[in-house]
Amino acid sequence: MNMLICKKCGREILPENDKALKKEYPYYCSFCDENKYEFECMGVGKKEALI
């Protein structure tokens, strides 16, 4: 799974959980407390799975 970071703050982006919001904003930045479009995120490689 690729890790995404916020272009605004540089912290990890989470997938949006709310079904209504997810239709328009697929991601959420908890540091900025903002819903994000895909173009507001940047991929930085693979996220390691915790086992």
PLY file of the C-alpha trace (Angstrom):
ply
format ascii 1.0
element vertex 51
property float x
property float y
property float z
element edge 50
property int vertex1
property int vertex2
end_header
0.00 0.00 0.00
1.39 3.40 -0.97
1.69 6.01 1.74
0.24 9.45 1.01
1.28 12.69 2.64
-0.42 16.08 2.75
1.17 18.66 0.45
0.26 21.38 2.95
1.76 20.00 6.19
3.80 16.94 5.09
2.07 14.52 7.44
0.41 11.20 6.60
-3.02 11.28 4.94
-5.74 8.85 6.00
-8.56 7.46 3.86
-11.90 9.18 4.55
-14.30 6.95 6.52
-17.55 8.91 6.09
-19.46 7.50 3.08
-21.05 10.84 2.13
-17.77 12.77 2.29
-15.81 9.99 0.59
-17.69 10.60 -2.68
-16.08 14.04 -3.00
-13.06 13.90 -0.67
-11.36 10.50 -0.60
-8.72 11.51 1.98
-8.44 13.23 5.36
-5.50 14.97 7.06
-5.87 14.81 10.83
-3.15 17.43 11.43
-4.76 20.06 9.17
-8.22 18.75 10.15
-9.26 18.96 6.50
-10.76 16.66 3.92
-8.51 16.38 0.87
-8.83 15.76 -2.84
-6.35 13.39 -4.46
-4.36 16.27 -6.02
-3.77 17.69 -2.50
-1.83 14.52 -1.58
1.56 13.20 -2.60
2.63 9.56 -2.77
5.89 8.74 -1.00
6.37 5.03 -1.45
5.20 1.93 0.32
3.79 1.84 3.81
5.03 -1.13 5.80
2.35 -3.48 7.05
2.36 -4.14 10.78
2.11 -7.84 11.56
0 1
1 2
2 3
3 4
4 5
5 6
6 7
7 8
8 9
9 10
10 11
11 12
12 13
13 14
14 15
15 16
16 17
17 18
18 19
19 20
20 21
21 22
22 23
23 24
24 25
25 26
26 27
27 28
28 29
29 30
30 31
31 32
32 33
33 34
34 35
35 36
36 37
37 38
38 39
39 40
40 41
41 42
42 43
43 44
44 45
45 46
46 47
47 48
48 49
49 50
